[in-house]
Amino acid sequence: MTAPKSASPDRLRVLVVSHAHPSLSLGGAEVASHNLHRGLNELDGALSFYLARVGHPVPRHGASALMSLRQAEGEVLYHADEYDHFLLSNRNTDEMRKDFLRFVKDLSPDVVHFHHIIGLGLETLFAVRDALPDVLIVVTFHEFLSICHHHGQMVKTTGMRLCERASPIDCHGCFPQISPARFLMRERFAQSMLGLADHYVSPSEFLARRYVEWGLDAARMSVIENGLAVAERAPPRPLTKASPRRSRFAYFGQMTPYKGADVLLDAVGRVPEQIWGEDSRLMIFGGNLERQPQAYQDKVAALVAKAGDRVRFYGAYQNAEMPRLMRSVDWLIMPSVWWENSPIVIQEAFFHGRPLIASNIGGMAEKIADDVTGLHFRVGSAEDLADRLIEALTDDDLWGRLRAGIRRPDSHVDCARTHLALYRRLIERRRQPPEGLAADAVARTA
């Protein structure tokens, strides 16, 4: 594998590890990890490489788990399919030693930065620490997967109730078929493996607090927002005689129960006709409704029928399309009924100067300042969301005032620069002797 640019002694060699490559799986964590890799390679002080896990249905190439699929220079894929979703564990430790560790040893990085371990397994942390004891290991969290077996959502399995804390007893309540002892084993295994890392990064204060409360060392936790790699900023939508108000609302995201699209559709149907008018529209950019439970599909279908021509479905989209799609949008709506962390759609909305209307919990409430850069509504409440829609449609000055409060988010290069400074600070700290040893050395030379 060739490096993305010539190496230099004063450049830190960084390996960014992701659970998937954004060219194959376009999720927020994948995009964030790849943006960091790209941003580091735009700085003089870093030389970044990218390793992304790939699995079924992508076929494996021959005897080695290492693959290319013609990714960009300095990027490689690692095929891994033997994964235990409960323990977040990789069953194939032989192949990890044969291929994954061989690649890492040959690369000889100064920093290994894990952006996820799904499909890879927590054992990869142990493997890197054992093979390269002096390397700096950093882990970025994107949701609560290490804490919560329910897809890392921290939402109860029954009734979609928010979960405030995890414990073996509470988790057994969500999964009665799994004993509290098994959940305790999972917790201790995850904490012991994560404890091998030198430092943790969270894109939100909210997520960081949850991991510290769960047991991770607060002194080893930093909050750094993910960087955004967008060049073109969409101008405000031109108002016309036929559409004189800021009345175009958009939803970007998967059509899953956790994202709250049903709450949004219900709210749209509750806005009085004289306020909604002929110019208002809800535009939904999202897919995968057909993969959801049938009861949820039926619920959404009934709400769409009630909303009628107020709603337009445009299907799934690619991130590269966002600047063009934003041209027809005034407001973005995030009705998620789980905590969220730092959804990329918030940064995209702010980059394009669009206020958001969002649930008042978790990373959404942290990132969107109520009545400053957007509006909050009570999570899961279609009535409260309908009130916010009415407010947006009847207050002519609101959109402009909220837009003026928005600060453009950091770019992927800004984010990489912050990370590079963190790496250097941590490496320098590791080189310094413990305070007790330093005091003894001073005493001996006095």
C-alpha positions as CSV (number, residue, x, y, z in Angstrom):
1,M,0.0,0.0,0.0
2,T,1.3,3.4,-0.9
3,A,1.1,6.5,1.4
4,P,-1.0,9.4,0.4
5,K,2.0,11.7,0.5
6,S,5.7,11.5,1.3
7,A,6.6,10.7,4.9
8,S,8.6,13.1,7.0
9,P,10.2,12.6,10.5
10,D,8.1,15.5,12.0
11,R,4.8,14.1,10.7
12,L,2.7,11.9,12.9
13,R,1.7,8.6,11.2
14,V,-2.0,8.1,12.0
15,L,-4.1,5.0,11.3
16,V,-7.8,5.8,11.3
17,V,-9.9,2.6,11.8
18,S,-13.6,2.6,10.9
19,H,-16.3,-0.1,11.0
20,A,-17.2,0.6,7.4
21,H,-16.1,2.7,4.4
22,P,-18.4,5.5,3.3
23,S,-18.3,4.4,-0.3
24,L,-20.0,1.2,0.9
25,S,-22.0,2.3,3.9
26,L,-23.0,6.0,4.1
27,G,-23.5,6.5,7.8
28,G,-22.5,9.4,10.1
29,A,-19.7,7.5,11.8
30,E,-18.2,6.4,8.5
31,V,-18.4,9.9,7.0
32,A,-16.8,11.4,10.2
33,S,-13.9,9.0,10.3
34,H,-13.2,9.4,6.6
35,N,-13.4,13.2,6.9
36,L,-10.8,13.1,9.7
37,H,-8.5,10.9,7.5
38,R,-8.8,13.4,4.6
39,G,-8.4,16.4,6.9
40,L,-5.2,15.0,8.5
41,N,-3.7,14.5,5.1
42,E,-4.3,18.2,4.2
43,L,-2.1,19.2,7.2
44,D,1.7,19.4,7.1
45,G,2.1,17.6,10.4
46,A,0.3,14.4,9.7
47,L,0.3,11.3,7.4
48,S,-2.9,9.4,7.7
49,F,-4.0,6.0,6.5
50,Y,-7.5,4.5,6.6
51,L,-8.6,1.0,7.4
52,A,-12.3,0.2,7.1
53,R,-14.0,-3.1,8.0
54,V,-16.1,-4.7,5.3
55,G,-18.2,-7.8,5.4
56,H,-21.2,-9.6,3.9
57,P,-22.5,-9.1,1.2
58,V,-19.1,-7.9,-0.1
59,P,-17.2,-11.1,-1.1
60,R,-13.8,-11.7,0.4
61,H,-10.7,-11.7,-1.9
62,G,-8.7,-14.9,-1.6
63,A,-6.8,-16.0,1.4
64,S,-6.1,-12.6,2.9
65,A,-8.7,-10.5,4.8
66,L,-7.0,-7.3,3.5
67,M,-8.7,-5.9,0.4
68,S,-8.6,-2.9,-1.9
69,L,-11.6,-2.6,-4.1
70,R,-9.7,0.4,-5.6
71,Q,-10.2,2.8,-2.8
72,A,-8.2,6.0,-2.6
73,E,-4.5,6.0,-2.0
74,G,-3.6,5.1,1.6
75,E,-6.9,3.3,2.2
76,V,-7.5,-0.4,2.7
77,L,-10.4,-2.7,3.5
78,Y,-10.3,-5.5,6.1
79,H,-12.9,-8.3,5.7
80,A,-14.4,-9.5,9.0
81,D,-17.6,-11.4,9.4
82,E,-17.3,-13.5,12.6
83,Y,-18.7,-10.9,15.0
84,D,-20.6,-11.4,18.3
85,H,-23.0,-8.5,18.5
86,F,-23.7,-9.1,22.2
87,L,-20.1,-9.0,23.4
88,L,-18.9,-6.7,20.6
89,S,-16.4,-9.4,20.1
90,N,-14.5,-10.8,17.1
91,R,-14.5,-14.6,17.1
92,N,-11.7,-14.9,14.5
93,T,-8.7,-13.8,16.5
94,D,-6.4,-16.0,14.4
95,E,-7.1,-13.9,11.3
96,M,-6.8,-10.7,13.3
97,R,-3.2,-11.7,14.2
98,K,-2.5,-12.9,10.7
99,D,-3.8,-10.0,8.6
100,F,-5.0,-7.0,10.8
101,L,-1.9,-7.0,13.0
102,R,0.5,-7.6,10.1
103,F,-0.9,-4.6,8.4
104,V,-0.7,-2.4,11.6
105,K,2.9,-3.6,12.4
106,D,4.1,-2.9,8.8
107,L,2.5,0.6,8.9
108,S,4.1,1.3,12.3
109,P,1.8,4.3,13.2
110,D,2.3,6.7,16.0
111,V,-1.5,6.9,16.5
112,V,-4.2,4.4,16.0
113,H,-7.6,6.1,16.1
114,F,-10.6,3.8,16.3
115,H,-13.9,5.4,15.1
116,H,-15.8,2.3,15.8
117,I,-15.4,-1.4,16.6
118,I,-18.6,-2.9,15.1
119,G,-17.7,-5.9,13.1
120,L,-14.0,-5.6,14.1
121,G,-14.5,-6.4,17.8
122,L,-13.1,-4.9,21.0
123,E,-10.2,-7.4,20.7
124,T,-8.7,-5.1,18.1
125,L,-7.8,-2.7,20.9
126,F,-6.1,-5.4,22.8
127,A,-4.3,-6.7,19.7
128,V,-2.9,-3.2,18.9
129,R,-1.9,-2.5,22.5
130,D,-0.1,-5.9,22.8
131,A,1.7,-5.7,19.4
132,L,2.6,-1.9,19.7
133,P,2.8,-1.1,23.4
134,D,4.1,2.5,22.7
135,V,1.4,3.5,20.1
136,L,-1.2,6.1,21.1
137,I,-4.7,4.6,21.0
138,V,-7.7,6.9,20.7
139,V,-11.3,5.8,20.6
140,T,-14.2,8.0,19.3
141,F,-17.7,7.2,20.4
142,H,-20.7,7.7,18.1
143,E,-23.5,6.3,20.2
144,F,-24.0,4.1,23.3
145,L,-23.2,0.7,21.8
146,S,-20.7,-0.3,24.5
147,I,-23.2,0.6,27.1
148,C,-26.5,-0.5,25.5
149,H,-27.2,-3.8,23.8
150,H,-30.3,-2.3,22.2
151,H,-28.5,-1.0,19.1
152,G,-26.7,1.5,21.3
153,Q,-29.9,3.6,21.4
154,M,-30.6,3.7,25.2
155,V,-34.3,3.3,24.5
156,K,-36.3,0.6,26.2
157,T,-37.3,-2.4,24.0
158,T,-41.0,-1.9,25.0
159,G,-42.9,1.4,24.6
160,M,-40.0,3.4,23.1
161,R,-39.2,4.9,26.6
162,L,-35.9,6.7,27.0
163,C,-33.3,4.9,29.2
164,E,-31.5,7.1,31.6
165,R,-28.9,4.6,32.8
166,A,-27.6,1.1,32.1
167,S,-27.1,-1.6,34.7
168,P,-27.2,-5.4,34.4
169,I,-30.6,-5.5,36.1
170,D,-32.1,-2.7,33.9
171,C,-30.7,-4.4,30.7
172,H,-32.1,-7.7,31.7
173,G,-35.5,-6.0,31.9
174,C,-35.2,-5.1,28.2
175,F,-33.9,-8.6,27.3
176,P,-35.4,-11.1,29.7
177,Q,-33.8,-14.0,27.9
178,I,-30.3,-12.7,28.8
179,S,-29.4,-13.0,32.5
180,P,-28.0,-10.0,34.6
181,A,-24.8,-12.0,35.0
182,R,-24.3,-12.1,31.2
183,F,-24.9,-8.3,31.1
184,L,-22.4,-7.8,33.9
185,M,-19.9,-9.9,31.9
186,R,-20.5,-7.8,28.8
187,E,-20.0,-4.5,30.8
188,R,-16.8,-5.7,32.4
189,F,-15.4,-7.0,29.1
190,A,-16.2,-3.7,27.3
191,Q,-14.8,-1.6,30.0
192,S,-11.6,-3.6,30.3
193,M,-11.0,-3.4,26.5
194,L,-11.8,0.3,26.3
195,G,-9.5,0.8,29.3
196,L,-6.6,-0.1,27.1
197,A,-7.0,3.1,25.1
198,D,-5.1,6.2,26.0
199,H,-7.9,8.6,25.3
200,Y,-11.5,8.9,24.2
201,V,-13.2,11.5,22.0
202,S,-16.9,12.3,22.0
203,P,-18.6,14.7,19.5
204,S,-21.0,15.9,22.2
205,E,-20.8,16.7,25.9
206,F,-24.0,14.6,26.4
207,L,-22.4,11.4,25.1
208,A,-19.2,12.1,27.0
209,R,-21.1,12.4,30.3
210,R,-22.9,9.2,29.7
211,Y,-19.7,7.3,29.2
212,V,-18.1,8.8,32.2
213,E,-21.1,8.0,34.4
214,W,-20.8,4.4,33.0
215,G,-17.3,4.1,34.3
216,L,-14.7,5.6,31.9
217,D,-12.1,8.0,33.2
218,A,-13.2,11.7,32.7
219,A,-9.6,12.8,32.6
220,R,-9.1,10.7,29.4
221,M,-12.2,12.2,27.6
222,S,-12.2,15.1,25.1
223,V,-15.2,16.6,23.3
224,I,-14.4,17.4,19.6
225,E,-17.2,17.9,17.1
226,N,-16.8,16.0,13.8
227,G,-15.7,18.0,10.9
228,L,-17.8,18.7,7.8
229,A,-16.4,18.4,4.2
230,V,-18.7,20.6,2.1
231,A,-17.5,23.3,-0.3
232,E,-20.7,24.7,-1.7
233,R,-23.1,26.7,0.5
234,A,-26.7,26.8,-0.6
235,P,-28.2,30.3,-0.7
236,P,-31.6,31.0,1.0
237,R,-34.6,29.8,-1.0
238,P,-35.9,32.7,-3.1
239,L,-39.4,33.8,-2.0
240,T,-42.1,34.3,-4.6
241,K,-45.6,35.5,-4.9
242,A,-46.8,31.9,-4.8
243,S,-44.5,31.0,-1.9
244,P,-44.0,34.2,0.1
245,R,-43.2,32.6,3.5
246,R,-40.4,30.5,5.0
247,S,-42.8,27.5,4.7
248,R,-40.7,24.6,3.3
249,F,-39.9,22.0,6.0
250,A,-37.6,19.1,5.3
251,Y,-36.7,15.8,7.0
252,F,-33.4,14.1,6.1
253,G,-32.8,10.6,7.5
254,Q,-33.8,7.0,7.7
255,M,-37.5,6.1,8.1
256,T,-37.1,4.2,11.3
257,P,-39.2,4.4,14.5
258,Y,-36.2,5.9,16.4
259,K,-36.0,8.9,14.0
260,G,-39.5,10.0,14.8
261,A,-40.8,10.5,11.3
262,D,-44.2,9.3,12.5
263,V,-44.2,12.1,15.1
264,L,-43.5,14.7,12.4
265,L,-46.2,13.4,10.0
266,D,-48.7,13.5,12.9
267,A,-47.7,17.1,13.7
268,V,-48.1,18.2,10.1
269,G,-51.6,16.9,10.0
270,R,-52.5,18.9,13.2
271,V,-51.6,22.4,11.8
272,P,-54.9,24.2,10.9
273,E,-55.5,24.6,7.2
274,Q,-55.8,28.4,7.4
275,I,-52.2,28.5,8.8
276,W,-50.7,25.8,6.6
277,G,-52.1,27.3,3.5
278,E,-51.2,26.5,-0.1
279,D,-47.5,27.3,0.0
280,S,-46.4,25.1,2.9
281,R,-44.8,21.7,2.3
282,L,-43.1,18.9,4.2
283,M,-40.4,17.3,2.1
284,I,-39.1,13.9,3.2
285,F,-35.7,12.7,2.0
286,G,-35.2,9.2,3.4
287,G,-35.6,5.5,2.7
288,N,-35.8,2.0,4.2
289,L,-39.4,2.3,5.4
290,E,-40.0,-1.1,3.7
291,R,-37.4,-2.6,6.1
292,Q,-39.3,-1.5,9.3
293,P,-41.8,-3.5,11.3
294,Q,-45.1,-3.8,9.5
295,A,-47.0,-2.1,12.3
296,Y,-44.7,1.0,11.9
297,Q,-45.2,0.9,8.1
298,D,-49.0,0.8,8.6
299,K,-48.8,3.7,11.1
300,V,-46.8,5.9,8.7
301,A,-49.2,5.0,5.8
302,A,-52.2,6.2,7.9
303,L,-50.5,9.4,8.9
304,V,-49.5,10.1,5.3
305,A,-53.1,9.6,4.2
306,K,-54.3,12.1,6.9
307,A,-51.6,14.7,5.9
308,G,-52.6,14.4,2.2
309,D,-50.8,16.7,-0.2
310,R,-49.0,18.5,2.6
311,V,-46.2,15.8,2.3
312,R,-43.9,14.9,-0.5
313,F,-41.6,11.9,-0.5
314,Y,-38.3,12.2,-2.4
315,G,-36.6,9.0,-1.4
316,A,-33.1,8.4,-0.2
317,Y,-30.3,10.8,-1.0
318,Q,-26.5,11.0,-1.1
319,N,-24.5,13.5,0.9
320,A,-23.1,15.1,-2.3
321,E,-26.7,16.1,-3.2
322,M,-27.2,18.1,0.0
323,P,-26.2,21.6,-1.3
324,R,-28.7,21.2,-4.2
325,L,-31.5,19.9,-2.0
326,M,-31.0,22.6,0.5
327,R,-31.9,25.2,-2.1
328,S,-35.5,24.3,-1.8
329,V,-35.6,24.1,2.0
330,D,-36.2,26.7,4.7
331,W,-36.3,24.6,7.9
332,L,-34.9,21.2,8.9
333,I,-36.8,19.0,11.4
334,M,-35.2,16.4,13.7
335,P,-38.0,14.6,15.5
336,S,-35.8,11.7,16.8
337,V,-37.2,9.9,19.9
338,W,-33.8,8.6,21.0
339,W,-31.0,10.8,22.4
340,E,-28.9,11.2,19.2
341,N,-25.3,12.3,19.6
342,S,-24.1,14.7,17.0
343,P,-26.0,14.0,13.8
344,I,-24.3,15.2,10.7
345,V,-27.6,16.7,9.4
346,I,-27.3,19.4,12.2
347,Q,-23.9,20.5,10.9
348,E,-25.1,20.4,7.3
349,A,-28.1,22.6,8.2
350,F,-25.9,25.1,10.0
351,F,-23.4,25.2,7.2
352,H,-26.2,26.1,4.8
353,G,-27.8,28.6,7.2
354,R,-31.0,26.6,7.9
355,P,-32.6,26.7,11.4
356,L,-33.7,23.4,12.9
357,I,-36.8,22.3,14.8
358,A,-35.7,19.4,17.0
359,S,-36.5,17.2,20.0
360,N,-35.4,18.6,23.3
361,I,-33.1,15.8,24.4
362,G,-29.5,14.6,24.1
363,G,-27.1,15.8,21.4
364,M,-30.0,17.6,19.6
365,A,-30.7,19.9,22.5
366,E,-27.0,20.5,23.1
367,K,-26.2,21.4,19.5
368,I,-29.3,23.4,18.7
369,A,-29.8,26.4,21.0
370,D,-33.5,26.9,21.6
371,D,-34.8,30.2,20.2
372,V,-31.2,31.1,19.1
373,T,-30.3,28.7,16.2
374,G,-33.5,26.7,16.2
375,L,-36.6,25.6,18.2
376,H,-37.0,22.7,20.6
377,F,-40.2,20.7,21.1
378,R,-41.0,18.0,23.7
379,V,-39.7,14.7,22.5
380,G,-42.4,12.5,21.0
381,S,-45.1,15.1,21.3
382,A,-46.8,15.7,17.9
383,E,-48.9,18.5,19.6
384,D,-45.8,20.4,20.7
385,L,-44.1,20.0,17.4
386,A,-47.3,21.3,15.7
387,D,-47.1,24.4,17.8
388,R,-43.5,25.0,16.7
389,L,-44.6,24.6,13.0
390,I,-47.4,27.1,13.6
391,E,-44.8,29.5,15.2
392,A,-42.5,29.1,12.2
393,L,-45.4,29.8,9.8
394,T,-46.8,32.8,11.6
395,D,-43.8,34.7,12.8
396,D,-42.3,36.5,9.8
397,D,-39.1,37.5,11.6
398,L,-38.3,34.2,13.3
399,W,-36.4,32.5,10.5
400,G,-34.1,35.4,9.8
401,R,-33.4,35.9,13.5
402,L,-32.5,32.2,14.1
403,R,-30.4,32.1,10.9
404,A,-28.4,35.1,12.2
405,G,-27.6,33.1,15.4
406,I,-26.0,30.2,13.5
407,R,-22.2,29.8,13.5
408,R,-20.8,27.9,10.6
409,P,-19.5,24.5,11.8
410,D,-15.9,23.5,11.7
411,S,-14.6,22.0,8.4
412,H,-12.9,18.6,8.2
413,V,-9.5,20.3,8.2
414,D,-10.4,22.3,11.4
415,C,-11.4,19.1,13.0
416,A,-8.2,17.3,11.9
417,R,-6.1,20.2,13.2
418,T,-7.8,19.9,16.7
419,H,-7.2,16.1,16.7
420,L,-3.5,16.5,15.6
421,A,-3.0,19.0,18.5
422,L,-4.6,16.4,20.9
423,Y,-2.4,13.6,19.6
424,R,0.8,15.6,20.1
425,R,-0.3,16.7,23.5
426,L,-1.0,13.1,24.6
427,I,2.2,11.8,23.1
428,E,4.3,14.5,24.9
429,R,2.5,13.7,28.1
430,R,3.3,10.0,27.8
431,R,7.0,10.8,27.3
432,Q,7.2,12.7,30.6
433,P,8.1,10.6,33.7
434,P,5.5,10.3,36.4
435,E,5.7,13.1,39.0
436,G,7.1,10.8,41.7
437,L,9.9,9.5,39.5
438,A,10.7,13.0,38.4
439,A,10.9,14.2,42.0
440,D,13.3,11.3,42.8
441,A,15.5,12.2,39.9
442,V,15.7,15.8,41.0
443,A,16.6,14.7,44.6
444,R,19.4,12.4,43.4
445,T,21.0,15.1,41.3
446,A,20.7,17.8,44.0
